[in-house]
Amino acid sequence: MISGFGRCILSTLTFTGLLLNGVANAHEVEGLRLWSGPESTRVVLDLSAPTPYRIFSLDNPYRVVIDLTDTRAAQATSLPGGRGFVVGVRTGVQPQGELRVVLDVNQRVNPQSFVLEPNDVYGHRLVIDLTPTDDAPVVKRAPRVDRTGGRAIVIAIDAGHGGDDPGATGSRGVHEKDVVLGIARSLTAEIEAQSGMKPVLVRDGDYYLPHRERMGRARRAEADLFVSIHADAFRDSRVRGATVYVLSEQGATDEAALRLAERENASDLIGGVSLADKDELLAMVLLDLSQSAAISASAAIGDRVIKRLGSVATIRKSQIQQAPFLVLKSPDIPSILIETAYISNPSEELALKTAGYQRSLARAIHDGIVDYFRDNPPADSYFALNPPPQRQSPVQHLISRGETLSGIAQHYNVSLPILKQVNSLSGDVIRIGQVLSIPAG
């Protein structure tokens, strides 16, 4: 089950040094890293420069082979065992001077590769994602049914970035991939506790998933909503606040063109209908109807989430924003992307790393989602039969530079002693990034 993901395992490996009798090679492999997720294994080769390569698979036994042209390994260190689908790693030199890396795998896998440019943390990288082949057995998951009747509404919760993609990084070294995973886990707990809802946590560990795989996991879970959680950054550290995005018109047009081009080979359904046997005009109409409905629902959900987030965070943009983010392009699942705060803002960076603020954001997102499905329940859902009561939004205040406890009490027209009592404060000292719960005046 996706919601039962184990934590990923990070293993840093280095190659056995292979010196070609004093002959200098144009390229070096400086290291090899593995991330093991629940449904895929990522292999990353750190390279001294972009390197020509080829990848192929072999059976009996199962192996994935990577040949790198005019390349040698950089360090004389033996290889330890593998992780995930990889049970071992071997290297050797081919007669043509190629460095061959052999990944011994425990089942037939589909290797997909791409090259990444250097960033602030890593240099050139060759990335190989290993996933089970299409002939692997697939277990169909039936939607959970609440004991009081009606199916559970499924919410797919996606923590952005992960693994060797840290996302944005604050001035104090806080990584976006870490804080958004904390928020996603807190939101998962909130959804799990909500009668008539079921969470699916797309990423539950420090590993990277391609954007289309994130979408694919939501579709395989038959999700009613896809929520992608991020933390923004900007060159001006004063910028702060939350923003909610839905798919733009251009993003929808690009995705429709891609889906049309691939419809004859697609085995999945769009809005419950196969496009494989439809002519181009009818397929386009069906796609357009499904995508328009998904974007409309996304905007309505996003509006409810913004209203709830306003009780615990500064709102950067009070209106729904549109952008062609790839993870929002599912044509039949309402999808929103939430930039919860600016990690480049020192106050918000401090707050984002605290479990309390992560829980506050998660509760606000949860309440916004519930608000929408309370008023727009799927006909066969638990919510249609048992609408949940509306939960009062708690007012919470994120402390910024220059604020005082007495000034905050005066602003909200509450007693200073009561404000201290609610927040378990023994004195008047507060810190930037701290979150205070504001009692009713």
C-alpha positions, -999 to 999 in steps of 0.1 A, spaced: 0 0 0 13 35 -8 2 48 26 24 22 42 57 33 27 88 24 47 115 50 51 139 51 23 174 39 28 203 61 16 235 43 9 267 60 -4 289 38 -24 323 43 -41 337 24 -69 366 0 -70 395 19 -85 402 7 -120 434 21 -135 439 14 -171 477 7 -170 485 44 -167 463 54 -196 444 86 -187 406 86 -192 386 116 -203 360 110 -176 357 98 -140 329 83 -120 333 99 -86 308 79 -67 276 59 -68 245 64 -46 213 44 -41 179 55 -28 154 27 -21 118 37 -22 88 15 -18 81 11 -55 114 21 -72 151 23 -67 172 52 -79 208 48 -89 229 80 -92 264 81 -107 283 112 -99 304 122 -129 333 145 -135 318 156 -168 289 147 -191 297 112 -203 284 91 -232 266 60 -220 243 32 -229 220 11 -206 205 -24 -213 189 -52 -193 198 -89 -191 179 -120 -177 190 -152 -161 200 -137 -138 184 -103 -138 209 -75 -144 210 -38 -155 242 -29 -173 256 6 -177 285 12 -201 303 46 -199 326 56 -227 362 65 -220 356 64 -182 373 51 -151 363 49 -115 379 75 -92 386 57 -59 401 24 -49 373 12 -25 354 -20 -26 317 -20 -33 292 -29 -5 259 -45 -12 229 -28 -28 195 -16 -17 159 -20 -29 158 -39 -62 196 -37 -64 212 -67 -46 248 -60 -57 270 -37 -78 299 -48 -99 323 -30 -122 348 -39 -149 367 -25 -179 356 -34 -214 382 -40 -242 372 -7 -258 380 12 -226 344 15 -214 337 13 -177 309 -12 -172 287 -10 -141 265 -41 -135 235 -38 -112 224 -72 -100 187 -69 -94 162 -92 -77 135 -91 -104 130 -79 -139 130 -41 -139 126 -12 -163 156 12 -162 148 48 -172 178 72 -173 184 109 -176 213 133 -170 212 162 -144 233 194 -146 253 205 -116 236 223 -87 247 238 -54 252 203 -39 262 179 -67 280 180 -99 271 162 -132 249 131 -125 236 101 -145 204 90 -129 188 56 -134 154 48 -120 145 11 -117 108 2 -116 90 -31 -119 82 -41 -155 46 -40 -168 44 -78 -165 48 -77 -127 16 -86 -108 -6 -56 -100 -30 -57 -70 -61 -37 -75 -70 -17 -44 -106 -14 -35 -116 20 -20 -121 19 17 -157 19 29 -165 35 61 -184 13 86 -213 37 87 -218 35 49 -203 52 19 -168 50 5 -139 71 19 -128 101 -1 -92 95 -11 -67 123 -7 -32 119 -23 -6 139 -4 26 147 -22 57 161 -4 77 178 -31 113 171 -40 133 144 -20 165 124 -23 192 143 -42 167 170 -51 166 191 -18 144 219 -33 149 253 -19 173 258 11 169 286 37 198 307 50 200 285 81 203 253 60 167 241 63 158 220 32 124 223 15 123 185 10 124 179 48 99 205 60 73 196 33 76 159 42 69 169 78 38 188 68 27 160 45 30 135 73 10 158 96 -17 162 70 -18 124 65 -25 121 103 -52 147 101 -69 130 71 -66 95 88 -84 108 118 -112 123 97 -142 99 93 -150 93 57 -115 101 44 -84 81 35 -49 95 30 -24 82 5 11 96 12 29 97 -21 64 100 -7 72 89 29 110 91 30 140 109 16 138 97 -20 129 114 -52 100 105 -74 95 117 -110 66 141 -114 46 117 -136 51 89 -111 36 111 -84 6 116 -106 5 79 -114 4 69 -78 -25 92 -72 -44 77 -102 -36 42 -91 -50 50 -57 -82 64 -74 -77 96 -55 -104 123 -54 -78 150 -48 -41 154 -53 -23 179 -29 13 188 -36 31 205 -8 61 229 -13 79 258 4 88 288 -19 120 308 -22 129 342 -35 160 364 -38 144 390 -15 144 375 20 116 398 31 90 381 9 67 358 28 34 340 28 15 311 13 2 307 -22 -21 280 -38 -18 270 -74 -40 251 -99 -32 241 -135 -30 269 -161 -48 269 -194 -14 264 -212 -5 235 -190 -39 219 -197 -34 224 -235 1 208 -235 -11 178 -215 -41 173 -237 -18 172 -268 4 147 -251 -25 125 -240 -39 125 -276 -6 116 -291 -3 86 -267 -40 76 -265 -36 44 -287 -10 30 -264 -26 41 -231 -43 15 -210 -56 37 -183 -89 56 -183 -96 93 -184 -127 102 -163 -136 65 -164 -135 63 -202 -108 48 -224 -95 71 -252 -78 43 -270 -107 35 -293 -119 71 -298 -111 92 -328 -91 124 -323 -120 148 -322 -140 128 -297 -109 121 -276 -102 158 -275 -138 166 -264 -136 140 -236 -102 153 -225 -114 189 -225 -145 181 -205 -126 161 -179 -97 186 -176 -121 216 -173 -141 199 -146 -108 190 -127 -95 226 -129 -128 240 -118 -129 217 -88 -92 224 -81 -99 262 -79 -128 257 -56 -108 235 -33 -79 258 -34 -101 288 -24 -113 269 7 -77 260 16 -65 296 12 -93 308 36 -82 282 62 -45 289 58 -52 326 65 -59 317 102 -24 303 107 -2 319 81 4 350 61 -12 347 26 10 359 -2 -17 358 -29 -53 358 -17 -65 345 -51 -58 312 -67 -28 313 -90 -24 293 -122 8 277 -134 18 248 -158 33 226 -130 36 191 -142 23 175 -110 -10 194 -115 -16 180 -150 -37 149 -142 -68 153 -165 -93 138 -142 -81 144 -106 -86 178 -90 -50 189 -81 -36 218 -61 0 228 -53 5 247 -20 35 269 -14 32 269 24 57 297 31 89 312 19 118 292 32 140 321 21 124 343 47 143 339 80 111 340 102 92 315 81 123 293 78 124 291 116 87 283 118 87 257 90 112 236 108 91 233 140 67 204 143 41 227 159 39 250 129 39 220 105 9 206 123 -8 240 122 -4 242 84 -16 206 80 -47 212 101 -56 243 81 -51 224 48 -72 195 62 -100 219 72 -101 235 38 -103 201 21 -131 191 44 -150 224 38 -150 216 1 -161 180 3 -187 188 29 -204 210 3 -195 189 -27 -194 153 -17 -191 125 -42 -225 108 -45 -212 74 -32 -191 88 -4 -195 88 34 -197 126 33 -228 124 11 -245 105 39 -228 120 69 -218 156 64 -191 165 90 -197 195 112 -177 226 104 -146 230 126 -138 265 139 -105 277 127 -80 284 155 -63 317 152 -25 314 153 1 341 150 36 337 136 60 360 155 80 384 133 110 407 142 101 435 166 69 421 180 62 418 217 39 396 237 19 425 251 16 441 216 2 408 202 -23 406 231 -34 441 225 -37 435 187 -60 405 192 -78 421 222 -71 393 245 -58 393 281 -20 390 284 -22 364 313 -47 343 293 -24 345 262 5 332 283 -16 304 298 -29 291 265 6 290 251 23 277 284 45 307 287 60 315 320 75 349 310 73 375 283 101 362 261 91 352 226 113 344 196 111 351 158 93 322 141 74 310 172 37 304 167 12 315 193 -24 302 196 -48 331 200 -77 324 224 -111 339 218 -112 375 230 
